[in-house]
């Protein structure tokens, strides 16, 4: 029986890959890029910010009355500490390095997935790869990204906080503990769910903070791009050239400040909950009920007021600006370099 297809049609059928398969392959490649580039950027950013993060956790978690008068005093006492000086500021960095890789790759990956899902659900939005969504839609995608990432981040931050603030109740000296020791202690006392203590605080911080992080970065980038395009006639293939590095750094730094400042009280309450050292039961066998997120926040408000909720915010914002600038610049640079 003779074929009903011409030679050209047969050739097209043999060489054309079905679109659904191409779409799946492209999604897989994009996912690998998000995970790889996000992990690299996140770990480099964490090395930059970690000493400042240690000071922040110690300020947030100190008892009442406070041990430290402020960030500089905390830094001075840490350097003069017999437990390692500058080394003590990097105590417990192994878990956060791993966490930074997971957090940043998860944020970028889920941010892109949220955009694709939103475009599918709302056909009126700009479609296709590289389509620029409205700023409010991007902020919403950032919130979804943060909510998803919080589930992965809470156990890692719990271990990190306990290692950064290993202070005995009777003295101000630090107690050196390894990540394995902390993990074993948490599991022994509170079981598997104990690793998600402070999840509500992480969820609030990551959901709102990531909306501010991505929203601010995209907003500042658009503003800088418009300013540049208005002051130059340069074009590449009819489009504006890619953003210069100093614009990416500025947008990233602004995003870091926005992320940390807006929902900082939730992070303070979370840190206090995660560094709280309570046994699971009394000597008589009675179960000790641990404070909830809202009760812990209320107690902190009554003791120290608004200042207590924002204790350590200054140093956090100061370290987040360069860290976030580096993260976005490295991620965007790798994306542009690899394609």
Rosetta blueprint (number, residue, H / E / L):
1 X L
2 X L
3 X L
4 X L
5 X L
6 X L
7 X H
8 X H
9 X H
10 X H
11 X H
12 X H
13 X H
14 X H
15 X H
16 X L
17 X L
18 X L
19 X H
20 X H
21 X H
22 X H
23 X H
24 X H
25 X H
26 X H
27 X H
28 X H
29 X H
30 X H
31 X H
32 X H
33 X H
34 X H
35 X H
36 X H
37 X H
38 X H
39 X H
40 X H
41 X H
42 X H
43 X H
44 X H
45 X H
46 X H
47 X H
48 X H
49 X H
50 X H
51 X H
52 X H
53 X H
54 X H
55 X H
56 X H
57 X H
58 X H
59 X H
60 X H
61 X H
62 X L
63 X L
64 X L
65 X L
66 X L
67 X L
68 X L
69 X L
70 X L
71 X H
72 X H
73 X H
74 X H
75 X H
76 X H
77 X H
78 X H
79 X H
80 X H
81 X L
82 X L
83 X L
84 X L
85 X L
86 X H
87 X H
88 X H
89 X H
90 X L
91 X L
92 X L
93 X H
94 X H
95 X H
96 X H
97 X H
98 X H
99 X H
100 X H
101 X H
102 X H
103 X H
104 X H
105 X H
106 X H
107 X H
108 X H
109 X H
110 X H
111 X H
112 X H
113 X H
114 X H
115 X H
116 X H
117 X H
118 X H
119 X H
120 X H
121 X H
122 X L
123 X L
124 X L
125 X L
126 X L
127 X L
128 X L
129 X L
130 X L
131 X L
132 X L
133 X L
134 X L
135 X H
136 X H
137 X H
138 X H
139 X H
140 X H
141 X H
142 X H
143 X H
144 X H
145 X H
146 X H
147 X H
148 X H
149 X H
150 X H
151 X H
152 X H
153 X H
154 X H
155 X H
156 X H
157 X H
158 X H
159 X H
160 X H
161 X H
162 X H
163 X H
164 X H
165 X L
166 X L
167 X E
168 X L
169 X L
170 X L
171 X L
172 X L
173 X L
174 X E
175 X L
176 X L
177 X L
178 X L
179 X H
180 X H
181 X H
182 X H
183 X H
184 X H
185 X H
186 X H
187 X H
188 X H
189 X H
190 X H
191 X L
192 X H
193 X H
194 X H
195 X H
196 X H
197 X L
198 X L
199 X H
200 X H
201 X H
202 X H
203 X H
204 X H
205 X H
206 X H
207 X H
208 X H
209 X H
210 X H
211 X H
212 X H
213 X H
214 X H
215 X H
216 X H
217 X H
218 X H
219 X H
220 X H
221 X H
222 X H
223 X H
224 X H
225 X H
226 X H
227 X H
228 X H
229 X H
230 X H
231 X H
232 X L
233 X L
234 X L
235 X L
236 X E
237 X L
238 X L
239 X E
240 X L
241 X L
242 X L
243 X L
244 X L
245 X H
246 X H
247 X H
248 X H
249 X H
250 X H
251 X H
252 X H
253 X H
254 X H
255 X H
256 X H
257 X H
258 X H
259 X H
260 X H
261 X H
262 X H
263 X L
264 X H
265 X H
266 X H
267 X H
268 X H
269 X H
270 X H
271 X H
272 X H
273 X H
274 X H
275 X H
276 X L
277 X L
278 X L
279 X L
280 X L
281 X E
282 X L
283 X L
284 X L
285 X L
286 X L
287 X E
288 X L
289 X L
290 X L
291 X L
292 X L
293 X H
294 X H
295 X H
296 X H
297 X H
298 X H
299 X H
300 X H
301 X H
302 X H
303 X H
304 X H
305 X H
306 X H
307 X H
308 X H
309 X H
310 X L
311 X L
312 X L
313 X H
314 X H
315 X H
316 X H
317 X H
318 X H
319 X H
320 X H
321 X H
322 X H
323 X H
324 X H
325 X H
326 X H
327 X H
328 X H
329 X H
330 X H
331 X H
332 X H
333 X H
334 X H
335 X H
336 X H
337 X H
338 X H
339 X L
